[in-house]
Amino acid sequence: MPETGMNYAESCRAFTEDLIAHQVLISQGAKGLYGFGAAMELVIAAIERIITAAGVREKPEVMRFPPLISRRNLERSDYLRSFPNLAGSVHSFGGGMDDHTKLLQHLDRNEDWSRGLEATGVVLAPAACFAVYPVLTGTLPATGRLVDVVSFVFRNEPSDDPTRLQVFRLREFVLAGDARACRIHSQRWAERGMDLLRSLGLPVEAQAASDPFFGRTGRMLAANQRDQELKIELLVPICSEEQLTACASCNYHQDHFGRAFDIHTAAGDPAHSACVGFGLERIALALFRHHGFRTGSWPESVRRQLEL
């Protein structure tokens, strides 16, 4: 359980130290960047199995992608307008011998050598669903298309909070279709997600939320998102009983991605979309926090559910 008598920062540091001591996390020398030990990977694989079971009856298309998307598709998504501070771009060296010499000089002087690199045609994926929308371009069948996708994703938000990783895995079920179907998809998965997390012995609550939109316009977008309940987060206490952590979220995008990627319903209208995203590392860390660092001592009901 989250520590009592500590502030949030102290609890985060103490929890991180315990995770590293028990080889759940492996320090990589940068905030929010860790490797994962055997127990962590075992638990994440088990979480994926029960997420798969929760969605299998709907027979989603299964797609798997690398943690990169094309630069053009990031631009089409409008992500840079809303979250420029979270984006990550892949850069590489493209110069000649003289440029290489300059790069090495910067390196030898402990100066910023990255100025010698240039942007490539790919960027780090900020969400697993961003690789899906370009695949759906065109006219959807009458029932829409439902996709099961998982990927490592990147958010530029270094933190001492072990649940706020810069690189982490999102397991998502993405629906593109009409507005009614997408609303139902989001609401149905909010209920399923609650049941799933409770079945793992985790205290969870649902709450209308907003994404961390950037700037003054972003504040208005966030208020609109909360007012219309376009985003529902499933929250679990991990580092604090007061400051809860989102372990899953259900998001209704209206027709934003349908317009951005020319996805249309069978009736010819811009498609709506909705996705549920499970933060696999966060759910695993919640389990270690609430049940202990040795999976063999977890409650029998939880072990049975995870098939550990």
C-alpha positions as CSV (number, residue, x, y, z in Angstrom):
1,M,0.0,0.0,0.0
2,P,1.1,3.6,-0.5
3,E,3.3,4.9,2.4
4,T,1.7,7.0,5.1
5,G,3.5,10.0,6.7
6,M,5.4,10.8,3.5
7,N,4.7,13.5,0.9
8,Y,4.3,12.4,-2.7
9,A,7.9,13.0,-3.8
10,E,9.2,11.1,-0.7
11,S,6.8,8.2,-1.4
12,C,7.9,8.0,-5.1
13,R,11.6,7.9,-4.1
14,A,11.1,5.2,-1.5
15,F,9.0,3.1,-3.9
16,T,11.5,3.5,-6.7
17,E,14.3,2.4,-4.4
18,D,12.3,-0.7,-3.3
19,L,11.5,-1.6,-7.0
20,I,15.2,-1.4,-7.9
21,A,16.3,-3.3,-4.8
22,H,13.9,-6.1,-5.7
23,Q,15.0,-6.0,-9.4
24,V,11.6,-5.1,-10.6
25,L,13.0,-2.0,-12.2
26,I,16.6,-1.6,-13.5
27,S,18.1,1.9,-13.3
28,Q,19.2,3.4,-16.6
29,G,20.6,6.7,-15.2
30,A,17.9,9.0,-16.5
31,K,14.6,10.1,-14.9
32,G,11.7,8.0,-16.1
33,L,13.9,5.5,-18.0
34,Y,14.2,2.0,-16.6
35,G,14.8,-1.6,-17.7
36,F,12.5,-4.3,-16.4
37,G,13.4,-7.4,-14.5
38,A,12.1,-10.9,-14.8
39,A,9.2,-10.5,-12.3
40,M,8.0,-7.3,-14.0
41,E,8.0,-8.9,-17.5
42,L,6.2,-12.0,-16.1
43,V,3.5,-9.8,-14.6
44,I,3.1,-7.7,-17.7
45,A,2.7,-10.8,-19.9
46,A,0.0,-12.0,-17.5
47,I,-1.8,-8.6,-17.6
48,E,-1.8,-8.8,-21.4
49,R,-3.4,-12.2,-21.3
50,I,-6.4,-11.0,-19.2
51,I,-6.8,-7.9,-21.4
52,T,-6.8,-10.1,-24.4
53,A,-9.5,-12.3,-22.8
54,A,-11.6,-9.2,-22.0
55,G,-11.8,-8.2,-25.6
56,V,-11.6,-11.5,-27.6
57,R,-15.4,-11.9,-28.1
58,E,-15.5,-8.8,-30.2
59,K,-12.9,-10.3,-32.6
60,P,-10.7,-7.3,-33.1
61,E,-8.1,-7.1,-35.8
62,V,-4.7,-7.6,-34.3
63,M,-1.9,-5.2,-35.3
64,R,1.5,-4.7,-33.8
65,F,3.8,-1.8,-34.6
66,P,7.3,-0.6,-33.7
67,P,7.6,2.5,-31.4
68,L,8.1,4.8,-34.4
69,I,5.7,6.5,-36.8
70,S,6.3,8.6,-39.8
71,R,6.9,12.3,-39.2
72,R,4.1,13.1,-41.7
73,N,1.6,11.1,-39.7
74,L,2.5,12.9,-36.5
75,E,1.9,16.2,-38.4
76,R,-1.5,15.0,-39.7
77,S,-2.6,14.0,-36.2
78,D,-2.2,17.6,-34.9
79,Y,-0.3,16.2,-31.9
80,L,2.3,19.0,-32.2
81,R,-0.4,21.7,-31.8
82,S,-1.7,20.1,-28.6
83,F,1.4,18.4,-27.0
84,P,4.6,19.9,-28.4
85,N,6.3,19.5,-25.0
86,L,5.7,15.7,-25.0
87,A,6.8,14.9,-28.5
88,G,10.1,13.1,-29.5
89,S,11.8,13.2,-32.8
90,V,14.5,10.8,-34.1
91,H,17.6,12.6,-35.3
92,S,20.7,11.1,-37.1
93,F,24.0,12.2,-38.6
94,G,23.8,13.1,-42.3
95,G,26.9,15.2,-42.8
96,G,30.3,14.7,-44.4
97,M,33.8,14.3,-43.1
98,D,34.1,17.9,-41.9
99,D,30.8,17.7,-40.1
100,H,31.9,14.5,-38.4
101,T,35.1,16.2,-37.3
102,K,33.1,19.0,-35.7
103,L,30.8,16.5,-34.0
104,L,33.8,14.7,-32.5
105,Q,35.3,18.0,-31.3
106,H,32.1,18.8,-29.5
107,L,32.1,15.3,-28.0
108,D,35.7,15.6,-26.8
109,R,35.0,19.0,-25.2
110,N,31.9,17.7,-23.4
111,E,29.8,20.1,-25.5
112,D,26.4,19.5,-27.1
113,W,27.2,17.2,-30.0
114,S,23.6,16.8,-30.9
115,R,23.7,20.0,-32.9
116,G,25.4,18.0,-35.6
117,L,22.4,15.7,-36.1
118,E,19.4,16.2,-38.4
119,A,15.8,15.2,-38.1
120,T,14.9,12.0,-39.9
121,G,11.6,11.0,-41.4
122,V,10.4,9.1,-38.3
123,V,9.4,10.2,-34.8
124,L,8.7,8.4,-31.5
125,A,5.1,7.2,-31.3
126,P,3.2,9.1,-28.5
127,A,0.4,6.5,-28.4
128,A,-0.1,3.1,-29.9
129,C,-3.2,4.1,-31.8
130,F,-1.3,6.7,-33.9
131,A,0.0,3.8,-36.1
132,V,-3.5,2.5,-36.7
133,Y,-5.3,5.5,-38.2
134,P,-3.3,5.7,-41.4
135,V,-4.1,2.0,-42.0
136,L,-7.8,2.8,-41.7
137,T,-7.8,5.5,-44.4
138,G,-10.8,5.0,-46.8
139,T,-14.3,3.8,-46.3
140,L,-15.1,1.6,-43.3
141,P,-17.5,-1.4,-43.3
142,A,-20.9,-0.7,-41.8
143,T,-19.8,-2.1,-38.4
144,G,-16.6,0.0,-38.4
145,R,-13.2,-1.5,-37.6
146,L,-11.9,-2.6,-34.2
147,V,-8.2,-3.0,-33.7
148,D,-6.2,-4.5,-30.9
149,V,-2.8,-2.8,-30.8
150,V,0.2,-2.6,-28.4
151,S,3.4,-0.6,-28.7
152,F,6.1,1.1,-26.7
153,V,5.4,4.8,-26.7
154,F,7.3,8.0,-25.7
155,R,6.4,11.0,-23.7
156,N,9.0,13.7,-22.9
157,E,8.1,14.1,-19.2
158,P,11.1,13.0,-17.0
159,S,10.0,12.4,-13.5
160,D,11.1,10.8,-10.2
161,D,7.6,9.1,-10.1
162,P,8.3,5.5,-11.2
163,T,4.8,5.3,-12.7
164,R,5.5,8.3,-15.0
165,L,7.9,6.7,-17.5
166,Q,9.2,8.3,-20.6
167,V,9.0,5.0,-22.5
168,F,6.2,2.6,-21.7
169,R,3.8,0.1,-23.2
170,L,0.2,0.9,-24.1
171,R,-2.3,-1.8,-25.0
172,E,-5.2,-0.3,-26.8
173,F,-8.5,-1.3,-28.4
174,V,-9.2,1.3,-31.1
175,L,-12.6,1.6,-32.8
176,A,-13.3,3.7,-35.9
177,G,-17.0,3.9,-36.8
178,D,-20.0,6.1,-36.2
179,A,-20.5,8.4,-33.2
180,R,-22.9,6.1,-31.4
181,A,-20.7,3.0,-31.7
182,C,-17.7,4.9,-30.5
183,R,-19.5,6.3,-27.4
184,I,-20.7,2.8,-26.6
185,H,-17.1,1.4,-27.1
186,S,-15.7,4.0,-24.6
187,Q,-18.4,3.4,-22.0
188,R,-18.3,-0.4,-22.3
189,W,-14.5,-0.5,-21.8
190,A,-14.7,1.9,-18.8
191,E,-16.8,-0.8,-17.1
192,R,-14.7,-3.7,-18.3
193,G,-11.5,-1.9,-17.2
194,M,-13.0,-1.3,-13.7
195,D,-13.9,-5.0,-13.4
196,L,-10.5,-6.1,-14.7
197,L,-8.5,-4.0,-12.2
198,R,-10.8,-4.9,-9.3
199,S,-10.3,-8.6,-10.2
200,L,-6.6,-8.0,-9.6
201,G,-7.3,-6.8,-6.1
202,L,-6.7,-3.1,-6.9
203,P,-8.8,-0.3,-5.5
204,V,-10.0,1.7,-8.6
205,E,-12.2,4.6,-9.3
206,A,-13.4,6.2,-12.6
207,Q,-13.1,9.9,-13.2
208,A,-13.7,12.3,-16.1
209,A,-10.4,13.7,-17.0
210,S,-8.5,15.7,-19.7
211,D,-5.3,15.4,-21.6
212,P,-2.4,17.8,-20.7
213,F,-3.0,20.1,-23.6
214,F,-0.4,22.8,-24.1
215,G,-0.9,26.5,-23.8
216,R,-3.9,28.8,-23.4
217,T,-5.9,27.2,-26.1
218,G,-5.1,23.9,-24.5
219,R,-6.8,24.9,-21.3
220,M,-10.0,25.5,-23.2
221,L,-9.7,22.1,-25.0
222,A,-9.1,20.4,-21.7
223,A,-12.2,22.0,-20.1
224,N,-14.3,20.9,-23.1
225,Q,-12.9,17.4,-22.9
226,R,-13.9,17.1,-19.2
227,D,-17.3,18.8,-19.6
228,Q,-18.3,16.3,-22.4
229,E,-16.7,13.4,-20.6
230,L,-14.7,12.5,-23.7
231,K,-11.9,11.0,-21.5
232,I,-12.5,8.7,-18.5
233,E,-9.5,7.6,-16.4
234,L,-9.4,4.6,-14.2
235,L,-7.4,5.6,-11.2
236,V,-5.5,3.5,-8.7
237,P,-3.4,4.7,-5.6
238,I,0.2,3.8,-6.2
239,C,2.5,6.4,-4.8
240,S,-0.2,8.1,-2.8
241,E,-3.7,7.6,-1.5
242,E,-4.5,11.3,-2.4
243,Q,-2.8,11.6,-5.8
244,L,-4.0,8.7,-7.7
245,T,-2.5,7.3,-10.9
246,A,-4.3,6.6,-14.2
247,C,-3.8,2.9,-15.1
248,A,-6.2,3.0,-18.0
249,S,-8.2,5.6,-19.9
250,C,-11.2,5.5,-22.3
251,N,-11.0,8.2,-24.9
252,Y,-13.7,9.4,-27.4
253,H,-12.0,11.5,-30.1
254,Q,-15.2,12.4,-32.0
255,D,-14.3,12.8,-35.7
256,H,-10.8,14.3,-35.1
257,F,-8.8,11.4,-36.5
258,G,-11.4,10.5,-39.1
259,R,-10.9,14.0,-40.7
260,A,-7.2,14.0,-40.2
261,F,-6.7,10.6,-41.9
262,D,-9.6,10.6,-44.4
263,I,-11.4,7.8,-42.7
264,H,-15.1,7.6,-43.6
265,T,-18.2,5.6,-42.5
266,A,-20.1,3.5,-44.9
267,A,-22.6,6.5,-45.1
268,G,-19.7,8.7,-46.3
269,D,-19.3,10.8,-43.2
270,P,-16.0,11.5,-41.4
271,A,-15.5,8.5,-39.0
272,H,-15.5,8.9,-35.3
273,S,-13.0,7.0,-33.2
274,A,-12.6,5.9,-29.6
275,C,-9.9,3.9,-27.8
276,V,-9.2,2.3,-24.5
277,G,-5.6,2.3,-23.4
278,F,-4.1,0.2,-20.6
279,G,-0.8,1.3,-19.2
280,L,0.9,-2.1,-18.8
281,E,3.8,-0.9,-16.6
282,R,1.5,1.1,-14.4
283,I,-0.9,-1.8,-13.8
284,A,2.1,-4.0,-12.9
285,L,3.6,-1.4,-10.6
286,A,0.2,-1.1,-8.9
287,L,0.2,-4.8,-8.3
288,F,3.7,-4.7,-6.7
289,R,2.7,-1.8,-4.6
290,H,-0.5,-3.3,-3.2
291,H,0.5,-7.0,-3.1
292,G,4.2,-6.9,-2.4
293,F,7.4,-7.5,-4.3
294,R,7.3,-11.3,-4.3
295,T,4.6,-12.6,-6.7
296,G,4.6,-15.9,-4.8
297,S,3.1,-14.2,-1.8
298,W,0.3,-12.4,-3.7
299,P,-3.3,-13.3,-2.8
300,E,-4.4,-16.6,-4.3
301,S,-7.3,-15.0,-6.2
302,V,-4.9,-12.6,-7.9
303,R,-2.4,-15.3,-8.7
304,R,-5.2,-17.4,-10.2
305,Q,-6.5,-14.5,-12.3
306,L,-3.0,-13.8,-13.6
307,E,-2.2,-17.5,-14.0
308,L,1.1,-17.0,-12.0
